[in-house]
Amino acid sequence: MQLFKSTLLPLALLSFAGAIFLFAMPDKPTPPEPSDVNISECASACGLPSHVDLSGEEFPIQRTDEEWRELLTDLQYHVMRDHGTERPFQNPYHDNKRIGLYRCASTGAPLFSSTDKFDSGTGWPSFTKPIDERLIGEKRDTSFGMVRVEVHSALCGSHLGHVFPDGPAPTGLRYCINSASLRFEETESEEEIKELVKAWYHQNDE
C-alpha cells in the first residue's frame, strides 16, 4: 500500500502537468482572417523616419536606467528591460479581437497589426509577422535550458517576446509577444491602421 501511494503521487503530478501543456498548446492554431489591406507593403515602401538610424552598432534610442523606470510601469520594465515574461491568459491583449495597431510600448513604433494576429492558444498575443522586419531585432536565447529566438525592438533593444516556427500560413511563424511590450491603438478599419503606419514613417517630413 505504501509503495502504491508513493507511485501514485508522481503519476498524478505528471498527468496534471501534461494536461496544462496540452491546454496551452492546441493542435492547430486559428489563423488570422484574410485581409485585402497589406499593412506591411505600406511600411516597406517607406523610408525610416530621419531620427531612426539602424546602421550603427548601438540602438538609435538610448535611455538611462532611471529614465526607463520613469517611462515604464513596473511590469513593463520587468518584461522589456529585464527580459521577463508576463503571465499567460492574464494579460490584456492575448484575447483582443479588436481592429487596430500594436505599437512598441517604449518607442511608439508600429510593430504589429490586428490583420496578422491569431489565436495561438498559448495565452500571449501572437502574430504571423511584424509590420516591418526592420523594426524587429532577433537574438539567440539559451535561457532556462531552452534554445529560442528572442525578438526585441530594433530601435531601443527592449525585449518583446520570442518567435517560433510553428505558426499558421502564410508565414508559418508565431511571434509570441508580451502584452506589456505593446500599446494597442484601436481603429475603425484596417485602412485606418495603414494610415497610422504611414503617419509614423512620414512624421519628420516637411
Rosetta constraint file for C-alpha pairs under 8 A:
AtomPair CA 1 CA 5 HARMONIC 6.34 0.50
AtomPair CA 2 CA 6 HARMONIC 6.23 0.50
AtomPair CA 3 CA 7 HARMONIC 6.20 0.50
AtomPair CA 4 CA 8 HARMONIC 6.02 0.50
AtomPair CA 5 CA 9 HARMONIC 6.50 0.50
AtomPair CA 6 CA 10 HARMONIC 7.39 0.50
AtomPair CA 7 CA 11 HARMONIC 6.57 0.50
AtomPair CA 8 CA 12 HARMONIC 6.11 0.50
AtomPair CA 9 CA 13 HARMONIC 6.25 0.50
AtomPair CA 10 CA 14 HARMONIC 6.05 0.50
AtomPair CA 11 CA 15 HARMONIC 6.13 0.50
AtomPair CA 12 CA 16 HARMONIC 6.18 0.50
AtomPair CA 13 CA 17 HARMONIC 6.18 0.50
AtomPair CA 14 CA 18 HARMONIC 6.14 0.50
AtomPair CA 15 CA 19 HARMONIC 6.20 0.50
AtomPair CA 16 CA 20 HARMONIC 6.41 0.50
AtomPair CA 17 CA 21 HARMONIC 6.30 0.50
AtomPair CA 18 CA 22 HARMONIC 6.21 0.50
AtomPair CA 19 CA 23 HARMONIC 6.11 0.50
AtomPair CA 20 CA 24 HARMONIC 6.15 0.50
AtomPair CA 21 CA 25 HARMONIC 6.13 0.50
AtomPair CA 22 CA 26 HARMONIC 6.37 0.50
AtomPair CA 23 CA 121 HARMONIC 7.69 0.50
AtomPair CA 24 CA 121 HARMONIC 5.78 0.50
AtomPair CA 24 CA 122 HARMONIC 4.75 0.50
AtomPair CA 24 CA 123 HARMONIC 7.12 0.50
AtomPair CA 25 CA 120 HARMONIC 7.49 0.50
AtomPair CA 25 CA 121 HARMONIC 5.98 0.50
AtomPair CA 25 CA 122 HARMONIC 5.78 0.50
AtomPair CA 26 CA 120 HARMONIC 7.34 0.50
AtomPair CA 26 CA 121 HARMONIC 5.98 0.50
AtomPair CA 26 CA 122 HARMONIC 7.91 0.50
AtomPair CA 29 CA 118 HARMONIC 7.45 0.50
AtomPair CA 29 CA 119 HARMONIC 6.01 0.50
AtomPair CA 29 CA 120 HARMONIC 4.77 0.50
AtomPair CA 29 CA 121 HARMONIC 6.79 0.50
AtomPair CA 29 CA 167 HARMONIC 7.22 0.50
AtomPair CA 29 CA 168 HARMONIC 6.66 0.50
AtomPair CA 30 CA 118 HARMONIC 5.87 0.50
AtomPair CA 30 CA 119 HARMONIC 5.15 0.50
AtomPair CA 30 CA 120 HARMONIC 6.45 0.50
AtomPair CA 30 CA 168 HARMONIC 7.50 0.50
AtomPair CA 31 CA 117 HARMONIC 7.93 0.50
AtomPair CA 31 CA 118 HARMONIC 5.27 0.50
AtomPair CA 31 CA 119 HARMONIC 6.98 0.50
AtomPair CA 31 CA 168 HARMONIC 5.55 0.50
AtomPair CA 31 CA 169 HARMONIC 6.95 0.50
AtomPair CA 32 CA 115 HARMONIC 6.65 0.50
AtomPair CA 32 CA 116 HARMONIC 5.86 0.50
AtomPair CA 32 CA 117 HARMONIC 5.81 0.50
AtomPair CA 32 CA 118 HARMONIC 4.83 0.50
AtomPair CA 32 CA 119 HARMONIC 7.84 0.50
AtomPair CA 33 CA 115 HARMONIC 7.16 0.50
AtomPair CA 34 CA 115 HARMONIC 7.63 0.50
AtomPair CA 35 CA 115 HARMONIC 6.47 0.50
AtomPair CA 37 CA 190 HARMONIC 6.52 0.50
AtomPair CA 37 CA 191 HARMONIC 6.66 0.50
AtomPair CA 37 CA 194 HARMONIC 7.81 0.50
AtomPair CA 38 CA 42 HARMONIC 6.70 0.50
AtomPair CA 39 CA 43 HARMONIC 6.58 0.50
AtomPair CA 39 CA 113 HARMONIC 7.40 0.50
AtomPair CA 39 CA 131 HARMONIC 6.40 0.50
AtomPair CA 39 CA 193 HARMONIC 7.46 0.50
AtomPair CA 39 CA 194 HARMONIC 5.53 0.50
AtomPair CA 39 CA 197 HARMONIC 7.76 0.50
AtomPair CA 40 CA 44 HARMONIC 6.09 0.50
AtomPair CA 40 CA 130 HARMONIC 7.65 0.50
AtomPair CA 40 CA 131 HARMONIC 4.63 0.50
AtomPair CA 40 CA 132 HARMONIC 5.99 0.50
AtomPair CA 41 CA 45 HARMONIC 6.22 0.50
AtomPair CA 42 CA 46 HARMONIC 6.90 0.50
AtomPair CA 42 CA 194 HARMONIC 6.90 0.50
AtomPair CA 42 CA 197 HARMONIC 7.75 0.50
AtomPair CA 42 CA 198 HARMONIC 7.00 0.50
AtomPair CA 43 CA 131 HARMONIC 6.79 0.50
AtomPair CA 43 CA 132 HARMONIC 6.11 0.50
AtomPair CA 43 CA 197 HARMONIC 6.86 0.50
AtomPair CA 43 CA 198 HARMONIC 6.85 0.50
AtomPair CA 43 CA 201 HARMONIC 7.58 0.50
AtomPair CA 44 CA 132 HARMONIC 6.44 0.50
AtomPair CA 46 CA 198 HARMONIC 7.74 0.50
AtomPair CA 46 CA 201 HARMONIC 6.54 0.50
AtomPair CA 47 CA 201 HARMONIC 6.86 0.50
AtomPair CA 48 CA 52 HARMONIC 6.18 0.50
AtomPair CA 48 CA 53 HARMONIC 7.89 0.50
AtomPair CA 48 CA 201 HARMONIC 5.79 0.50
AtomPair CA 49 CA 200 HARMONIC 7.60 0.50
AtomPair CA 49 CA 201 HARMONIC 5.27 0.50
AtomPair CA 49 CA 202 HARMONIC 6.43 0.50
AtomPair CA 49 CA 203 HARMONIC 6.82 0.50
AtomPair CA 49 CA 204 HARMONIC 6.30 0.50
AtomPair CA 50 CA 204 HARMONIC 6.59 0.50
AtomPair CA 51 CA 60 HARMONIC 7.83 0.50
AtomPair CA 52 CA 60 HARMONIC 6.18 0.50
AtomPair CA 52 CA 155 HARMONIC 7.16 0.50
AtomPair CA 53 CA 60 HARMONIC 5.90 0.50
AtomPair CA 54 CA 59 HARMONIC 7.07 0.50
AtomPair CA 54 CA 60 HARMONIC 6.58 0.50
AtomPair CA 54 CA 154 HARMONIC 7.51 0.50
AtomPair CA 54 CA 155 HARMONIC 7.45 0.50
AtomPair CA 56 CA 60 HARMONIC 7.81 0.50
AtomPair CA 59 CA 154 HARMONIC 6.56 0.50
AtomPair CA 59 CA 155 HARMONIC 5.38 0.50
AtomPair CA 59 CA 156 HARMONIC 5.22 0.50
AtomPair CA 59 CA 157 HARMONIC 6.38 0.50
AtomPair CA 60 CA 155 HARMONIC 5.51 0.50
AtomPair CA 60 CA 156 HARMONIC 6.47 0.50
AtomPair CA 61 CA 155 HARMONIC 5.66 0.50
AtomPair CA 61 CA 156 HARMONIC 4.86 0.50
AtomPair CA 62 CA 156 HARMONIC 6.32 0.50
AtomPair CA 63 CA 67 HARMONIC 5.85 0.50
AtomPair CA 63 CA 68 HARMONIC 6.36 0.50
AtomPair CA 64 CA 68 HARMONIC 6.32 0.50
AtomPair CA 65 CA 69 HARMONIC 6.26 0.50
AtomPair CA 66 CA 70 HARMONIC 6.31 0.50
AtomPair CA 67 CA 71 HARMONIC 6.15 0.50
AtomPair CA 68 CA 72 HARMONIC 5.98 0.50
AtomPair CA 68 CA 77 HARMONIC 7.23 0.50
AtomPair CA 69 CA 73 HARMONIC 7.11 0.50
AtomPair CA 69 CA 74 HARMONIC 7.50 0.50
AtomPair CA 69 CA 77 HARMONIC 6.56 0.50
AtomPair CA 71 CA 106 HARMONIC 7.48 0.50
AtomPair CA 72 CA 76 HARMONIC 5.51 0.50
AtomPair CA 72 CA 77 HARMONIC 5.60 0.50
AtomPair CA 72 CA 106 HARMONIC 7.26 0.50
AtomPair CA 73 CA 77 HARMONIC 6.05 0.50
AtomPair CA 74 CA 78 HARMONIC 6.14 0.50
AtomPair CA 75 CA 79 HARMONIC 6.23 0.50
AtomPair CA 75 CA 86 HARMONIC 7.73 0.50
AtomPair CA 75 CA 180 HARMONIC 6.76 0.50
AtomPair CA 76 CA 80 HARMONIC 5.67 0.50
AtomPair CA 76 CA 81 HARMONIC 7.75 0.50
AtomPair CA 76 CA 180 HARMONIC 5.14 0.50
AtomPair CA 76 CA 181 HARMONIC 6.33 0.50
AtomPair CA 77 CA 81 HARMONIC 5.18 0.50
AtomPair CA 77 CA 82 HARMONIC 6.59 0.50
AtomPair CA 78 CA 82 HARMONIC 4.89 0.50
AtomPair CA 78 CA 83 HARMONIC 6.56 0.50
AtomPair CA 78 CA 84 HARMONIC 5.33 0.50
AtomPair CA 78 CA 85 HARMONIC 7.74 0.50
AtomPair CA 79 CA 83 HARMONIC 4.89 0.50
AtomPair CA 79 CA 84 HARMONIC 4.01 0.50
AtomPair CA 79 CA 85 HARMONIC 5.48 0.50
AtomPair CA 79 CA 86 HARMONIC 6.97 0.50
AtomPair CA 79 CA 159 HARMONIC 6.56 0.50
AtomPair CA 79 CA 160 HARMONIC 7.60 0.50
AtomPair CA 79 CA 178 HARMONIC 7.60 0.50
AtomPair CA 79 CA 180 HARMONIC 6.83 0.50
AtomPair CA 79 CA 181 HARMONIC 7.06 0.50
AtomPair CA 80 CA 84 HARMONIC 7.01 0.50
AtomPair CA 80 CA 158 HARMONIC 4.72 0.50
AtomPair CA 80 CA 159 HARMONIC 4.36 0.50
AtomPair CA 80 CA 160 HARMONIC 6.38 0.50
AtomPair CA 80 CA 180 HARMONIC 7.75 0.50
AtomPair CA 80 CA 181 HARMONIC 6.18 0.50
AtomPair CA 81 CA 158 HARMONIC 5.69 0.50
AtomPair CA 81 CA 159 HARMONIC 6.40 0.50
AtomPair CA 82 CA 159 HARMONIC 7.89 0.50
AtomPair CA 83 CA 159 HARMONIC 5.61 0.50
AtomPair CA 85 CA 161 HARMONIC 7.90 0.50
AtomPair CA 85 CA 178 HARMONIC 6.84 0.50
AtomPair CA 86 CA 90 HARMONIC 7.86 0.50
AtomPair CA 86 CA 91 HARMONIC 7.22 0.50
AtomPair CA 86 CA 178 HARMONIC 6.50 0.50
AtomPair CA 86 CA 179 HARMONIC 7.83 0.50
AtomPair CA 86 CA 180 HARMONIC 7.35 0.50
AtomPair CA 87 CA 91 HARMONIC 6.77 0.50
AtomPair CA 87 CA 123 HARMONIC 7.94 0.50
AtomPair CA 88 CA 94 HARMONIC 7.95 0.50
AtomPair CA 88 CA 122 HARMONIC 6.88 0.50
AtomPair CA 88 CA 123 HARMONIC 4.22 0.50
AtomPair CA 88 CA 124 HARMONIC 5.65 0.50
AtomPair CA 89 CA 94 HARMONIC 6.38 0.50
AtomPair CA 89 CA 95 HARMONIC 7.96 0.50
AtomPair CA 89 CA 122 HARMONIC 7.70 0.50
AtomPair CA 89 CA 123 HARMONIC 4.14 0.50
AtomPair CA 89 CA 124 HARMONIC 6.52 0.50
AtomPair CA 90 CA 123 HARMONIC 7.50 0.50
AtomPair CA 91 CA 124 HARMONIC 7.37 0.50
AtomPair CA 91 CA 179 HARMONIC 6.06 0.50
AtomPair CA 91 CA 180 HARMONIC 7.71 0.50
AtomPair CA 92 CA 96 HARMONIC 7.16 0.50
AtomPair CA 92 CA 179 HARMONIC 6.38 0.50
AtomPair CA 93 CA 124 HARMONIC 7.30 0.50
AtomPair CA 93 CA 125 HARMONIC 5.76 0.50
AtomPair CA 93 CA 179 HARMONIC 5.63 0.50
AtomPair CA 94 CA 119 HARMONIC 7.96 0.50
AtomPair CA 94 CA 123 HARMONIC 5.61 0.50
AtomPair CA 94 CA 124 HARMONIC 4.56 0.50
AtomPair CA 94 CA 125 HARMONIC 4.09 0.50
AtomPair CA 94 CA 126 HARMONIC 7.49 0.50
AtomPair CA 94 CA 179 HARMONIC 7.20 0.50
AtomPair CA 95 CA 119 HARMONIC 7.42 0.50
AtomPair CA 95 CA 123 HARMONIC 7.84 0.50
AtomPair CA 95 CA 125 HARMONIC 7.06 0.50
AtomPair CA 96 CA 125 HARMONIC 7.93 0.50
AtomPair CA 97 CA 114 HARMONIC 7.60 0.50
AtomPair CA 98 CA 114 HARMONIC 7.26 0.50
AtomPair CA 98 CA 186 HARMONIC 6.82 0.50
AtomPair CA 99 CA 114 HARMONIC 5.55 0.50
AtomPair CA 99 CA 115 HARMONIC 7.58 0.50
AtomPair CA 99 CA 186 HARMONIC 5.88 0.50
AtomPair CA 99 CA 187 HARMONIC 5.75 0.50
AtomPair CA 99 CA 188 HARMONIC 6.88 0.50
AtomPair CA 99 CA 189 HARMONIC 6.54 0.50
AtomPair CA 99 CA 190 HARMONIC 6.78 0.50
AtomPair CA 100 CA 113 HARMONIC 6.37 0.50
AtomPair CA 100 CA 114 HARMONIC 5.52 0.50
AtomPair CA 100 CA 184 HARMONIC 6.80 0.50
AtomPair CA 100 CA 185 HARMONIC 5.48 0.50
AtomPair CA 100 CA 186 HARMONIC 4.20 0.50
AtomPair CA 100 CA 187 HARMONIC 4.79 0.50
AtomPair CA 100 CA 188 HARMONIC 7.72 0.50
AtomPair CA 100 CA 189 HARMONIC 7.60 0.50
AtomPair CA 100 CA 190 HARMONIC 7.13 0.50
AtomPair CA 100 CA 193 HARMONIC 5.96 0.50
AtomPair CA 101 CA 110 HARMONIC 6.82 0.50
AtomPair CA 101 CA 111 HARMONIC 7.84 0.50
AtomPair CA 101 CA 112 HARMONIC 6.33 0.50
AtomPair CA 101 CA 113 HARMONIC 4.93 0.50
AtomPair CA 101 CA 114 HARMONIC 6.32 0.50
AtomPair CA 101 CA 184 HARMONIC 5.74 0.50
AtomPair CA 101 CA 185 HARMONIC 5.11 0.50
AtomPair CA 101 CA 186 HARMONIC 6.44 0.50
AtomPair CA 101 CA 187 HARMONIC 7.46 0.50
AtomPair CA 101 CA 193 HARMONIC 5.87 0.50
AtomPair CA 101 CA 196 HARMONIC 7.96 0.50
AtomPair CA 102 CA 110 HARMONIC 6.18 0.50
AtomPair CA 102 CA 111 HARMONIC 5.91 0.50
AtomPair CA 102 CA 112 HARMONIC 5.00 0.50
AtomPair CA 102 CA 113 HARMONIC 5.89 0.50
AtomPair CA 102 CA 114 HARMONIC 7.48 0.50
AtomPair CA 102 CA 182 HARMONIC 5.93 0.50
AtomPair CA 102 CA 183 HARMONIC 5.58 0.50
AtomPair CA 102 CA 184 HARMONIC 4.54 0.50
AtomPair CA 102 CA 185 HARMONIC 6.33 0.50
AtomPair CA 103 CA 107 HARMONIC 7.82 0.50
AtomPair CA 103 CA 108 HARMONIC 5.14 0.50
AtomPair CA 103 CA 109 HARMONIC 5.26 0.50
AtomPair CA 103 CA 110 HARMONIC 4.41 0.50
AtomPair CA 103 CA 111 HARMONIC 5.28 0.50
AtomPair CA 103 CA 112 HARMONIC 6.84 0.50
AtomPair CA 103 CA 182 HARMONIC 5.50 0.50
AtomPair CA 103 CA 183 HARMONIC 5.02 0.50
AtomPair CA 103 CA 184 HARMONIC 6.20 0.50
AtomPair CA 103 CA 185 HARMONIC 7.51 0.50
AtomPair CA 104 CA 108 HARMONIC 4.88 0.50
AtomPair CA 104 CA 109 HARMONIC 5.28 0.50
AtomPair CA 104 CA 110 HARMONIC 6.49 0.50
AtomPair CA 104 CA 111 HARMONIC 6.23 0.50
AtomPair CA 104 CA 153 HARMONIC 7.51 0.50
AtomPair CA 104 CA 181 HARMONIC 6.12 0.50
AtomPair CA 104 CA 182 HARMONIC 4.90 0.50
AtomPair CA 104 CA 183 HARMONIC 6.11 0.50
AtomPair CA 105 CA 180 HARMONIC 7.31 0.50
AtomPair CA 105 CA 181 HARMONIC 5.21 0.50
AtomPair CA 105 CA 182 HARMONIC 4.63 0.50
AtomPair CA 105 CA 183 HARMONIC 5.04 0.50
AtomPair CA 106 CA 156 HARMONIC 7.98 0.50
AtomPair CA 106 CA 158 HARMONIC 7.72 0.50
AtomPair CA 106 CA 181 HARMONIC 7.54 0.50
AtomPair CA 107 CA 155 HARMONIC 7.57 0.50
AtomPair CA 107 CA 156 HARMONIC 7.49 0.50
AtomPair CA 108 CA 183 HARMONIC 7.67 0.50
AtomPair CA 109 CA 135 HARMONIC 7.88 0.50
AtomPair CA 109 CA 200 HARMONIC 7.27 0.50
AtomPair CA 110 CA 131 HARMONIC 7.03 0.50
AtomPair CA 110 CA 197 HARMONIC 6.23 0.50
AtomPair CA 110 CA 200 HARMONIC 7.54 0.50
AtomPair CA 111 CA 130 HARMONIC 5.64 0.50
AtomPair CA 111 CA 131 HARMONIC 5.50 0.50
AtomPair CA 111 CA 132 HARMONIC 6.84 0.50
AtomPair CA 111 CA 135 HARMONIC 7.04 0.50
AtomPair CA 111 CA 136 HARMONIC 7.71 0.50
AtomPair CA 112 CA 116 HARMONIC 7.23 0.50
AtomPair CA 112 CA 117 HARMONIC 7.93 0.50
AtomPair CA 112 CA 127 HARMONIC 7.27 0.50
AtomPair CA 112 CA 129 HARMONIC 7.32 0.50
AtomPair CA 112 CA 130 HARMONIC 4.93 0.50
AtomPair CA 112 CA 131 HARMONIC 5.21 0.50
AtomPair CA 113 CA 117 HARMONIC 6.77 0.50
AtomPair CA 113 CA 130 HARMONIC 7.48 0.50
AtomPair CA 113 CA 131 HARMONIC 6.60 0.50
AtomPair CA 113 CA 193 HARMONIC 7.45 0.50
AtomPair CA 115 CA 190 HARMONIC 7.47 0.50
AtomPair CA 116 CA 127 HARMONIC 5.28 0.50
AtomPair CA 116 CA 128 HARMONIC 5.53 0.50
AtomPair CA 116 CA 129 HARMONIC 6.45 0.50
AtomPair CA 116 CA 130 HARMONIC 7.94 0.50
AtomPair CA 117 CA 125 HARMONIC 7.30 0.50
AtomPair CA 117 CA 126 HARMONIC 5.71 0.50
AtomPair CA 117 CA 127 HARMONIC 4.27 0.50
AtomPair CA 117 CA 128 HARMONIC 6.56 0.50
AtomPair CA 118 CA 125 HARMONIC 7.68 0.50
AtomPair CA 118 CA 126 HARMONIC 5.80 0.50
AtomPair CA 118 CA 127 HARMONIC 5.90 0.50
AtomPair CA 118 CA 128 HARMONIC 7.43 0.50
AtomPair CA 119 CA 125 HARMONIC 7.55 0.50
AtomPair CA 119 CA 126 HARMONIC 6.72 0.50
AtomPair CA 120 CA 124 HARMONIC 7.85 0.50
AtomPair CA 120 CA 125 HARMONIC 7.80 0.50
AtomPair CA 120 CA 126 HARMONIC 6.25 0.50
AtomPair CA 120 CA 167 HARMONIC 7.90 0.50
AtomPair CA 124 CA 176 HARMONIC 6.24 0.50
AtomPair CA 124 CA 177 HARMONIC 6.29 0.50
AtomPair CA 124 CA 178 HARMONIC 6.24 0.50
AtomPair CA 124 CA 179 HARMONIC 7.13 0.50
AtomPair CA 125 CA 176 HARMONIC 6.13 0.50
AtomPair CA 125 CA 177 HARMONIC 5.67 0.50
AtomPair CA 125 CA 178 HARMONIC 6.80 0.50
AtomPair CA 125 CA 179 HARMONIC 6.70 0.50
AtomPair CA 126 CA 174 HARMONIC 6.05 0.50
AtomPair CA 126 CA 175 HARMONIC 5.31 0.50
AtomPair CA 126 CA 176 HARMONIC 4.71 0.50
AtomPair CA 126 CA 177 HARMONIC 6.16 0.50
AtomPair CA 127 CA 173 HARMONIC 7.84 0.50
AtomPair CA 127 CA 174 HARMONIC 5.75 0.50
AtomPair CA 127 CA 175 HARMONIC 5.02 0.50
AtomPair CA 127 CA 176 HARMONIC 6.89 0.50
AtomPair CA 128 CA 167 HARMONIC 6.47 0.50
AtomPair CA 128 CA 168 HARMONIC 7.04 0.50
AtomPair CA 128 CA 169 HARMONIC 7.68 0.50
AtomPair CA 128 CA 170 HARMONIC 7.54 0.50
AtomPair CA 128 CA 171 HARMONIC 6.11 0.50
AtomPair CA 128 CA 172 HARMONIC 7.03 0.50
AtomPair CA 128 CA 173 HARMONIC 5.31 0.50
AtomPair CA 128 CA 174 HARMONIC 5.27 0.50
AtomPair CA 128 CA 175 HARMONIC 6.14 0.50
AtomPair CA 129 CA 171 HARMONIC 7.16 0.50
AtomPair CA 129 CA 173 HARMONIC 7.02 0.50
AtomPair CA 129 CA 174 HARMONIC 7.50 0.50
AtomPair CA 129 CA 175 HARMONIC 6.67 0.50
AtomPair CA 130 CA 136 HARMONIC 7.51 0.50
AtomPair CA 130 CA 175 HARMONIC 7.99 0.50
AtomPair CA 132 CA 136 HARMONIC 7.37 0.50
AtomPair CA 133 CA 137 HARMONIC 7.89 0.50
AtomPair CA 134 CA 154 HARMONIC 7.15 0.50
AtomPair CA 135 CA 153 HARMONIC 6.14 0.50
AtomPair CA 135 CA 154 HARMONIC 4.96 0.50
AtomPair CA 135 CA 155 HARMONIC 6.65 0.50
AtomPair CA 136 CA 151 HARMONIC 6.44 0.50
AtomPair CA 136 CA 152 HARMONIC 5.77 0.50
AtomPair CA 136 CA 153 HARMONIC 5.11 0.50
AtomPair CA 136 CA 154 HARMONIC 5.03 0.50
AtomPair CA 137 CA 151 HARMONIC 5.51 0.50
AtomPair CA 137 CA 152 HARMONIC 5.10 0.50
AtomPair CA 137 CA 153 HARMONIC 5.89 0.50
AtomPair CA 137 CA 154 HARMONIC 4.91 0.50
AtomPair CA 137 CA 157 HARMONIC 7.75 0.50
AtomPair CA 138 CA 149 HARMONIC 6.39 0.50
AtomPair CA 138 CA 150 HARMONIC 5.55 0.50
AtomPair CA 138 CA 151 HARMONIC 4.58 0.50
AtomPair CA 138 CA 152 HARMONIC 6.37 0.50
AtomPair CA 139 CA 149 HARMONIC 5.67 0.50
AtomPair CA 139 CA 150 HARMONIC 5.13 0.50
AtomPair CA 139 CA 151 HARMONIC 6.51 0.50
AtomPair CA 140 CA 147 HARMONIC 7.09 0.50
AtomPair CA 140 CA 148 HARMONIC 6.03 0.50
AtomPair CA 140 CA 149 HARMONIC 4.83 0.50
AtomPair CA 140 CA 150 HARMONIC 6.07 0.50
AtomPair CA 141 CA 146 HARMONIC 7.56 0.50
AtomPair CA 141 CA 147 HARMONIC 5.70 0.50
AtomPair CA 141 CA 148 HARMONIC 5.00 0.50
AtomPair CA 141 CA 149 HARMONIC 5.60 0.50
AtomPair CA 141 CA 150 HARMONIC 5.75 0.50
AtomPair CA 142 CA 146 HARMONIC 5.22 0.50
AtomPair CA 142 CA 147 HARMONIC 4.58 0.50
AtomPair CA 142 CA 148 HARMONIC 6.38 0.50
AtomPair CA 143 CA 147 HARMONIC 7.25 0.50
AtomPair CA 148 CA 162 HARMONIC 7.01 0.50
AtomPair CA 148 CA 163 HARMONIC 7.65 0.50
AtomPair CA 148 CA 164 HARMONIC 7.57 0.50
AtomPair CA 149 CA 162 HARMONIC 5.54 0.50
AtomPair CA 149 CA 163 HARMONIC 5.73 0.50
AtomPair CA 149 CA 164 HARMONIC 7.18 0.50
AtomPair CA 150 CA 159 HARMONIC 7.68 0.50
AtomPair CA 150 CA 160 HARMONIC 7.80 0.50
AtomPair CA 150 CA 161 HARMONIC 5.95 0.50
AtomPair CA 150 CA 162 HARMONIC 4.35 0.50
AtomPair CA 150 CA 163 HARMONIC 6.54 0.50
AtomPair CA 151 CA 159 HARMONIC 6.43 0.50
AtomPair CA 151 CA 160 HARMONIC 5.69 0.50
AtomPair CA 151 CA 161 HARMONIC 5.45 0.50
AtomPair CA 151 CA 162 HARMONIC 5.18 0.50
AtomPair CA 151 CA 163 HARMONIC 6.67 0.50
AtomPair CA 152 CA 157 HARMONIC 5.54 0.50
AtomPair CA 152 CA 158 HARMONIC 5.35 0.50
AtomPair CA 152 CA 159 HARMONIC 4.40 0.50
AtomPair CA 152 CA 160 HARMONIC 4.90 0.50
AtomPair CA 152 CA 161 HARMONIC 6.98 0.50
AtomPair CA 153 CA 157 HARMONIC 4.85 0.50
AtomPair CA 153 CA 158 HARMONIC 5.29 0.50
AtomPair CA 153 CA 159 HARMONIC 6.64 0.50
AtomPair CA 153 CA 160 HARMONIC 6.88 0.50
AtomPair CA 159 CA 181 HARMONIC 7.31 0.50
AtomPair CA 160 CA 177 HARMONIC 5.54 0.50
AtomPair CA 160 CA 178 HARMONIC 5.98 0.50
AtomPair CA 160 CA 181 HARMONIC 5.47 0.50
AtomPair CA 160 CA 182 HARMONIC 7.98 0.50
AtomPair CA 161 CA 175 HARMONIC 7.35 0.50
AtomPair CA 161 CA 176 HARMONIC 5.68 0.50
AtomPair CA 161 CA 177 HARMONIC 4.42 0.50
AtomPair CA 161 CA 178 HARMONIC 5.80 0.50
AtomPair CA 162 CA 175 HARMONIC 5.99 0.50
AtomPair CA 162 CA 176 HARMONIC 5.36 0.50
AtomPair CA 162 CA 177 HARMONIC 6.55 0.50
AtomPair CA 163 CA 173 HARMONIC 6.80 0.50
AtomPair CA 163 CA 174 HARMONIC 5.48 0.50
AtomPair CA 163 CA 175 HARMONIC 4.33 0.50
AtomPair CA 163 CA 176 HARMONIC 5.88 0.50
AtomPair CA 164 CA 173 HARMONIC 5.72 0.50
AtomPair CA 164 CA 174 HARMONIC 5.07 0.50
AtomPair CA 164 CA 175 HARMONIC 6.49 0.50
AtomPair CA 164 CA 176 HARMONIC 7.58 0.50
AtomPair CA 165 CA 172 HARMONIC 5.94 0.50
AtomPair CA 165 CA 173 HARMONIC 4.67 0.50
AtomPair CA 165 CA 174 HARMONIC 6.30 0.50
AtomPair CA 166 CA 172 HARMONIC 5.86 0.50
AtomPair CA 166 CA 173 HARMONIC 5.61 0.50
AtomPair CA 166 CA 174 HARMONIC 6.04 0.50
AtomPair CA 167 CA 171 HARMONIC 7.19 0.50
AtomPair CA 167 CA 172 HARMONIC 4.34 0.50
AtomPair CA 167 CA 173 HARMONIC 4.12 0.50
AtomPair CA 167 CA 174 HARMONIC 4.35 0.50
AtomPair CA 168 CA 172 HARMONIC 4.79 0.50
AtomPair CA 168 CA 173 HARMONIC 6.63 0.50
AtomPair CA 168 CA 174 HARMONIC 7.53 0.50
AtomPair CA 169 CA 173 HARMONIC 7.89 0.50
AtomPair CA 177 CA 181 HARMONIC 7.34 0.50
AtomPair CA 178 CA 182 HARMONIC 7.09 0.50
AtomPair CA 179 CA 183 HARMONIC 7.69 0.50
AtomPair CA 187 CA 192 HARMONIC 6.11 0.50
AtomPair CA 187 CA 193 HARMONIC 6.51 0.50
AtomPair CA 188 CA 192 HARMONIC 6.68 0.50
AtomPair CA 189 CA 193 HARMONIC 6.88 0.50
AtomPair CA 190 CA 194 HARMONIC 6.59 0.50
AtomPair CA 191 CA 195 HARMONIC 6.43 0.50
AtomPair CA 192 CA 196 HARMONIC 6.27 0.50
AtomPair CA 193 CA 197 HARMONIC 6.28 0.50
AtomPair CA 194 CA 198 HARMONIC 6.20 0.50
AtomPair CA 195 CA 199 HARMONIC 6.08 0.50
AtomPair CA 196 CA 200 HARMONIC 6.42 0.50
AtomPair CA 197 CA 201 HARMONIC 6.58 0.50
AtomPair CA 198 CA 202 HARMONIC 6.17 0.50
AtomPair CA 199 CA 203 HARMONIC 5.72 0.50
